Amino acid sequence: MTKFINAFVKDEDGAVTVDWVVLTAAIVGLGIAGVAAVSDGVDELAGRISDGVQAVDVEGAPAGGGEE
C-alpha cells in the first residue's frame, strides 16, 4: 500500500495537464482582450472606408449607387 501511495504522490501527469490548461486559458484570454481592444477602431475605420468608397464617382456608372 505504501508503494502505491508513493507512486501516486510522485506521478506528475496530472500536474502537466493542469499546466497546459492554465496556459491555454491564458492565451485565449489574451486573444479575447486583444480583439476587444481593437474592435472599436476597426469598426470606425471600416465605416470611414465605406463612406470614402461610396463617395467616389465612377465615370459611366449609373447614378444612385448602381440601381437602375
C-alpha positions as semicolon CSV with decimal commas, in nm:
position;residue;x (nm);y (nm);z (nm)
1;M;0,000;0,000;0,000
2;T;0,285;0,242;0,074
3;K;0,431;0,173;-0,271
4;F;0,100;0,275;-0,427
5;I;0,083;0,595;-0,222
6;N;0,445;0,686;-0,304
7;A;0,386;0,622;-0,675
8;F;0,068;0,831;-0,664
9;V;0,248;1,124;-0,497
10;K;0,536;1,112;-0,745
11;D;0,310;1,089;-1,053
12;E;0,321;1,424;-1,238
13;D;0,091;1,355;-1,534
14;G;-0,198;1,545;-1,379
15;A;0,023;1,845;-1,300
16;V;0,135;1,871;-1,662
17;T;-0,228;1,863;-1,776
18;V;-0,317;2,142;-1,535
19;D;-0,024;2,348;-1,662
20;W;-0,141;2,311;-2,022
21;V;-0,499;2,403;-1,929
22;V;-0,381;2,717;-1,748
23;L;-0,152;2,819;-2,035
24;T;-0,426;2,762;-2,293
25;A;-0,675;2,964;-2,089
26;A;-0,424;3,249;-2,062
27;I;-0,362;3,251;-2,437
28;V;-0,736;3,250;-2,513
29;G;-0,791;3,530;-2,261
30;L;-0,517;3,741;-2,417
31;G;-0,667;3,683;-2,761
32;I;-1,010;3,796;-2,647
33;A;-0,861;4,101;-2,477
34;G;-0,673;4,190;-2,796
35;V;-0,984;4,164;-3,009
36;A;-1,180;4,374;-2,761
37;A;-0,907;4,639;-2,761
38;V;-0,907;4,691;-3,137
39;S;-1,269;4,620;-3,232
40;D;-1,392;4,979;-3,189
41;G;-1,108;5,117;-3,401
42;V;-1,164;4,858;-3,671
43;D;-1,537;4,935;-3,685
44;E;-1,466;5,307;-3,716
45;L;-1,206;5,252;-3,987
46;A;-1,440;5,023;-4,181
47;G;-1,710;5,291;-4,169
48;R;-1,470;5,557;-4,294
49;I;-1,356;5,332;-4,579
50;S;-1,717;5,258;-4,672
51;D;-1,802;5,629;-4,676
52;G;-1,499;5,701;-4,893
53;V;-1,581;5,427;-5,142
54;Q;-1,943;5,539;-5,168
55;A;-1,831;5,898;-5,232
56;V;-1,623;5,802;-5,537
57;D;-1,790;5,890;-5,867
58;V;-1,707;5,640;-6,142
59;E;-1,742;5,768;-6,497
60;G;-2,001;5,574;-6,694
61;A;-2,166;5,421;-6,388
62;P;-2,537;5,477;-6,341
63;A;-2,633;5,737;-6,083
64;G;-2,779;5,630;-5,749
65;G;-2,532;5,360;-5,648
66;G;-2,585;5,126;-5,938
67;E;-2,962;5,091;-5,911
68;E;-3,142;5,143;-6,239
